[in-house]
Amino acid sequence: MESMFEVTETPILAELVINRVKRDTNGAAVTFIGLLRGHSSLGNRVLYAECNSDKVMAEQQLRGVGEEIRTKWQLEDVSICHRVGRIEVGETIAVVAIAAPHRQEAFEACQYAVDRIKESILIKEVLDN
């Protein structure tokens, strides 16, 4: 299957993102599913969150992360999906799926992808004051 880099306003089905990286040449598929938690890092109750990123720009950023991974680890099977708009507590914000012949590079590339996405796509929590 072909890699996927998608930004959506609708709920993400993690299995669809994960299935994009499954091939018989890979021995490992590492996934990250980012969820909106109910409390901020300071302990305030989160009501919901908003991601107001431009869909086209955000997709370009996701593709850029994918290209960085392809270059650094020589991996082709990278899929990332990220939500925009209003996100409720407990909903999936992003799914990253990376497959590789061996687990070590898949874990490293997945961690890298998550860190890079958090730097470039901002989520604003709406708190209960």
N, C-alpha and C positions, 0 to 999 in steps of 0.2 A: 504494500500500500504506500501511498504518498504521504509525506509529512503534512501536518496541519498546523496552521497558525491562524487562530480565529479569535475575534472579539465579538461578544454577543450580549444582547440585553435579556436573553431568555436563560432559564436555568441550564446549567451544564450537566450533561450526562457523561460522567467520568469514563465509563466503559467504551464510549465511542472514541474518546481521545486515546485511550490506552490501546484499543484495537488497531489504531493507525501505525503503531510501531512494532507490532508482532510480525516476525518473519522467522523462517527456519534457520537463518544464519545467525540469529541472536541467541545467546544463552542467558541473558538477563534483561529484564525490563523493570526499571525503577520509576515509581510514580510519586508525585506529591499532589495532594488535594488540600488546597487552602480553604478553610472555612471561616466564616465570620463568627467570632466568639461573642459571648454575651456581656463581657466585661472588658474595659480598656486596660492597658498596662498599668494605669494608676488606680484601678479598682472601681471606676465608675461604670454604671450599667449602660450598655450600648443598646440603643433603640433600633437602629439600622445603620447602614453605611451607604455612601454614594461614591461612585467612580464616574467622574465627569470627563474622562479622557475622550478625545476625538477618536472614533473607531478606526478611521484610516491610519492616523498617526500611531495609534496603539498597535495595530496589526503590523505596521512597519517595524516598530520596536521589537515585537515578538519575533519577527523574521530575522531581525538583526541579531538577536540572542541566539537563534537557531544557527545562523551563519558562524557566529563566534564558536559555538560548540562544534560545528562541523570542522572548523579550522583547527581548533585546539586539540580535539580528541579524535578527529577523523571519523566521526559518527554521522550517519545519514538519517537514522530513525529518531527524529525529534518532533514531538507534537506538543503544542501549547494552546490552551484555550483560556480566555480571561473574560470575566463579566464586566459590563459597564452599566451605568444607571443605578437604580435603587436595589440594594442587596439586604435581605432580611437576616436576622441572627439565625445561625445554623445553616445558611445556604452556602453553596460552594462559590468561592471568589475566583479560583483558578485551578486548573489541572495541568500539570507538566508530566509528560511521559517520555522517557528516554530509554532506548534499547541499544544494547551493545553485545559483542561476542562474549565479553566477560563482565562480571559485576562491578569491579573496582572503577572502571571508567564510567560506567552508567551511574553509579552513586555520585562520583565527583561532578559529572556533567549536570546531573539533576540539581545538586546543591548550588552549583554555579548559576544555573538558569533561574532558580527561585530568587537568589540574591540579586541578580541583574534585573529581574522583573520588578522586585520591590523598590529598586532605585529609580525606575523609570515610569511606573504607573502608580499613581497615588490614589489611595482609598481614604475617604474622610468619614470618620465615625461620627454619628449623631448621638450625643449622650443625654441621659436623663439627669438633668441638673437638680 
